[in-house]
Every structure is written in C-alpha cells, then in structure tokens.
C-alpha cells in the first residue's frame, strides 16, 4: 500500500528516504475521517508516529503552497517529554519539510535559553520543545503563538507520568482556540482521556492495533546467569550478536559508570548516557553512536528515552527493570519501523521469579537459555571472517604488488595465519562463563555463600550514606535537614513525580532523600545533612517549575508530626532478595503506630522529669493542665493520646498525683 496524495515537497522527501509504504498509524492519520479534525491517537513508540503527525499537519501549515513563506511567528508547536525525544523530533521534521523550506527550532531544558531566544526572534515555522522550557518562553513573552495552527502532544502519557500535567494545561490554555490539537499516547489512561475532553473538539480517536507484548519484530531472550558473571555475560552477548549498535541498560548511574569502564577495558567502543551528564555530553555521545565512532551505549532508563538509532539491533537488560512498562520501553529502542531486533534479559537465580512476573505481565514469551560460551563465539568469528567484506572488495594494483611481495618472502599458510591473528586482535576476547545450573550441584554451604555474595553485590550498587544520626522509620542513616514544597494533596502532589523533581532541582540522588510527607497544601521532606547546603543553594536558581517553591523549613523538625502519606519505604528485600517496587498511591499511606513501634524507656534519671519539656507542672497558677482535665499517658488510647509525645506525668490541680504509670 502506498501513501495517499501528498504535497510534492513531502513526497520527494519520503522518496529520498525510501519510504515506499506507510505504517498503520501514518495511514490512519491521513484517512478521510481524520482530515481537519483533532486527533487522539494511540501508537507505540517506533511505529512511525513522528512522520505520521508531520504528514497530518502539512495541509494546515502549507495549505496549497509548496514552500513556506519567510519564517516569522511559528505555525506548529510540538511538545515532547524529554530532551532526547524533542531533538529527535526536530531532526525528523527537518528532513521531512526540507524541500518546503521549513525552519524548525528546538527549545529544550539543558540548552542555552538565550540562543533559543535569538532563534525564535529570527522566526520559525515549527517549534519543538519540552514542557518546562516552552512554558518559560511563553511566560517571558519570547514565544509568539498568535499564528499557531497546530499543537502536537507527543507521548502525552509519559508527560503525565513525569509530572508535566500543569505545563501541558498551561500550553493548551495559552494557545489559540482555533488551533488543531493532535494528541499521541502509547495508552489512554484516565488523565489522557480527561485532557482530550477538556482541550480537544470532537476528537477523532485512532487506536493502532499492535502486539500486546510490545513489538512483534522483537525476539525476547532470558539468560540464566550467576550473580558474579553478569558482566561477563554482557561481554559474550555483545560478541555473539555483533550488532552494529547495541544498548545496555542499568538501573543506577554507578552501575553505568562501572560497566562502561569494564567494556572499554576489554576493547569495546562504548559511550555512556545517564542523568548526571550535561546535555552537550549526551548529544555528543548520541552523535558518536549515529556516525559509527561508538557501537555500544550503556544507559539508565531516564537518559535512554527518545533514543532512535537506525542500526540498533540489540538491547541488553544488565539490570532487570522495575516494571513491565519500563521493560517494553527499553526493548522498544530496537525492532522499529519493521526492523528486527533482539532483547536479552540477564537473570541471576535470585531474580528468576521477578523476571517471570515481568514477562507474564507484559504478555511476552521469552526463550530461556544460558549465556553464549567462548567456544561458540570463536566458531562464529571464523565464519564471519570468511564472509568479511574485506575479501569482496576490488583489488588494486598496489594491493596486488604487496601480495606478490609477501608471497615471495612467506608461505601462503604464514600469511593466512598472520591475517587471522590481525582479525582476532581487533575483537574483544570472549569470557569463560560457568552455567549457573552446574553451581546447584555443589554443597549446601557453597550455595548459601553464593546467595550471600549476590545480596552483597546488590547492596553495593545502592547508595551507602555515611554514619550519623538515624531515622529508622524511613531508612535514613544520616543527620537530616527538613525542607518544604508549596504544593500538596489538593494540587495532586504525588511522590512518584515529586521525588525526581526534587532530585533534579537540587542536584542530588534519591538516596539523599528520606521521608516525604504530603499534606493538604504543602509537602515536607528530609534531605541528608551532607548535601543540604548545596541543595539549598541550587533550589534558589531559576527553574522551569518556579511555580513549585522549595525552601528550608524554619524551626524544629516535623518528625513528630503524623505522617499523612509516606513517599519512600526502607529498602528491604523479599524472599527472592528483590528490592520492593513502589506501588499504587494507596500503598503510600502510613499505618497507625503499633505498641511495639512506640518509643520505650524511662526519662533521664530515676523518676525525674525530662531535662527539657514543653509541658509544665500545674500548680494552680497557669490555668488548665496541659491535656485538659487530666494528663494522659502514652498508653492511654482515648482522644489523641496515641499521637502525643511521651511525657512524664505531673500532679493535677488537686495536688494528687496521677496513679497511672508510664509505660516502660
């Protein structure tokens, strides 16, 4: 099936890129029912949706003309959740509208806003950006939207998950009512449907049928590997497939740095992508992958969103993802636009149950096996060498003269052996890996030693705070400082997007954050005293989320305040040694304290009151006792006593002592 009638410059651009037939989503948005209407489209990443909405808005932007007029106020605004995705969309639309003379400008966080201001002032036909940076330009009057004809929200569900609801609503409220709104989302959660009803006019809904387990062109493989052989398994999988480009995912920045160093040491051309890198460093890393200077990218989930490499055939999950959606998003980097791809999960024995749950929830059938062995890889190397393009290239006169000189000095076998050595020298050596099934036959004590070692390895990957004061309730082992955010439950504050926002604005890791307490109008949270000063300085800088103010709390710590909602639970392990994963919002609610959780022990001294207390004895001169008619002990369950601090009982107004004894 071919594309419907297109504007000549766009048809020419597609022909140059060998776009012979449209994908299902591209065909759907160009259908008669979708013309000139708002669209609500469900399409998975990698389905060609960027080109789809690029084609869908062509009539609105160009009308009957074949080229744009001189750039002035933008005609289209594309909103994407991440910097990488926004820059990728800019590249796609640039080549698609190249022959129409379009000027496409990007506005993303991490880049110089003054340069973006100059580019906007010079004029643009299409603007692509992230929600925060676009809102900043709108509020400062740098982005003229008076001529806007189309607004596109790309991966709208991801923007909701990242906490950009208010930014999206601000953009949609600010832009002209006459605009055409195209909303693209992988799924249709309740928030997306509500957004569409409020800001779209009789939207035409398109749901592109797809494989429930992700991309049909992706082959999933689960590899059983001993805990100490994960790094070796990554090496052998990379060597076995020899993909032109490969992505290796880790769960932490430290794991990314460690694995990148290990692969570089073995001779792989590898770059890293993680949230700690600057935008310029991330751009250079992606460019080196695209132009072939690097073949492997080790990345975290956050940095990997929006990556689209034309030759990416292999994805390796060195660390298992936290949920099925993340696993499909990782794997979706390959198998795009009809290409085949392989997604490999490395599964230590203590992670077997977790991997099976992830695969079942995703509806994926993976083939289980063991890591490629060194002998298998060497055999493949022999076959690849015989098929190497070096032997099929045309022989020049200079090459022939050198070959004759070699044959005059050396035998054919010596020359062939030297060629084999040179070929092997450029390849990283495969690793010898022990089948984890063989380990199960060892004595019981050895198996337990492996389990302990694997758990130790897991703990080593987590942040290790320094010793200090502890807050056992929330797993912090350092002295902490309390901060406040001016947003609460009434404005839909949730820990899942507050936590990354706090980390980003303060330049800290989630391991530096303790309890997060969400009240009706404010949120209070703990920051490790070790990074509190730098955190306080960084949150004063201008930010895309200036409407959310972060500031240190004055006065005493609110540690005694009832916890209305707990954002983070202490890191602990279940029966399989897996770290617990955050669950739905209901699971964050704190439980009522049990008796064995309450503070125990006697006050300082024997029978003496505490050295410092806010509760003074009643001697008839100060009005009523501290708790009304009578003082309540910590064990008294009436009224609010269960939330009251533990205090020593004092004589009442009548001079008689309270006979209740304080719990020890």
Secondary structure as GFF3:
##gff-version 3
##sequence-region A 1 664
A	DSSP	alpha_helix	8	16	.	.	.	ID=ss1
A	DSSP	alpha_helix	24	29	.	.	.	ID=ss2
A	DSSP	three_ten_helix	32	34	.	.	.	ID=ss3
A	DSSP	beta_strand	39	42	.	.	.	ID=ss4
A	DSSP	alpha_helix	49	56	.	.	.	ID=ss5
A	DSSP	alpha_helix	58	62	.	.	.	ID=ss6
A	DSSP	beta_strand	76	80	.	.	.	ID=ss7
A	DSSP	alpha_helix	83	96	.	.	.	ID=ss8
A	DSSP	three_ten_helix	98	100	.	.	.	ID=ss9
A	DSSP	beta_strand	104	107	.	.	.	ID=ss10
A	DSSP	alpha_helix	113	122	.	.	.	ID=ss11
A	DSSP	beta_strand	126	130	.	.	.	ID=ss12
A	DSSP	alpha_helix	131	139	.	.	.	ID=ss13
A	DSSP	beta_strand	150	153	.	.	.	ID=ss14
A	DSSP	alpha_helix	156	161	.	.	.	ID=ss15
A	DSSP	alpha_helix	165	174	.	.	.	ID=ss16
A	DSSP	beta_strand	180	185	.	.	.	ID=ss17
A	DSSP	alpha_helix	190	199	.	.	.	ID=ss18
A	DSSP	beta_strand	204	207	.	.	.	ID=ss19
A	DSSP	beta_strand	218	224	.	.	.	ID=ss20
A	DSSP	three_ten_helix	227	229	.	.	.	ID=ss21
A	DSSP	alpha_helix	230	241	.	.	.	ID=ss22
A	DSSP	beta_strand	245	249	.	.	.	ID=ss23
A	DSSP	alpha_helix	253	265	.	.	.	ID=ss24
A	DSSP	beta_strand	270	273	.	.	.	ID=ss25
A	DSSP	alpha_helix	279	290	.	.	.	ID=ss26
A	DSSP	beta_strand	296	299	.	.	.	ID=ss27
A	DSSP	alpha_helix	301	304	.	.	.	ID=ss28
A	DSSP	beta_strand	312	317	.	.	.	ID=ss29
A	DSSP	alpha_helix	324	331	.	.	.	ID=ss30
A	DSSP	beta_strand	341	347	.	.	.	ID=ss31
A	DSSP	three_ten_helix	349	351	.	.	.	ID=ss32
A	DSSP	alpha_helix	352	362	.	.	.	ID=ss33
A	DSSP	beta_strand	367	370	.	.	.	ID=ss34
A	DSSP	alpha_helix	374	386	.	.	.	ID=ss35
A	DSSP	three_ten_helix	389	391	.	.	.	ID=ss36
A	DSSP	alpha_helix	397	409	.	.	.	ID=ss37
A	DSSP	alpha_helix	412	425	.	.	.	ID=ss38
A	DSSP	alpha_helix	436	439	.	.	.	ID=ss39
A	DSSP	alpha_helix	444	461	.	.	.	ID=ss40
A	DSSP	beta_strand	480	485	.	.	.	ID=ss41
A	DSSP	three_ten_helix	489	491	.	.	.	ID=ss42
A	DSSP	alpha_helix	495	506	.	.	.	ID=ss43
A	DSSP	three_ten_helix	510	512	.	.	.	ID=ss44
A	DSSP	beta_strand	513	518	.	.	.	ID=ss45
A	DSSP	beta_strand	523	528	.	.	.	ID=ss46
A	DSSP	alpha_helix	529	538	.	.	.	ID=ss47
A	DSSP	beta_strand	550	552	.	.	.	ID=ss48
A	DSSP	three_ten_helix	558	560	.	.	.	ID=ss49
A	DSSP	three_ten_helix	585	588	.	.	.	ID=ss50
A	DSSP	three_ten_helix	595	597	.	.	.	ID=ss51
A	DSSP	three_ten_helix	641	643	.	.	.	ID=ss52
###
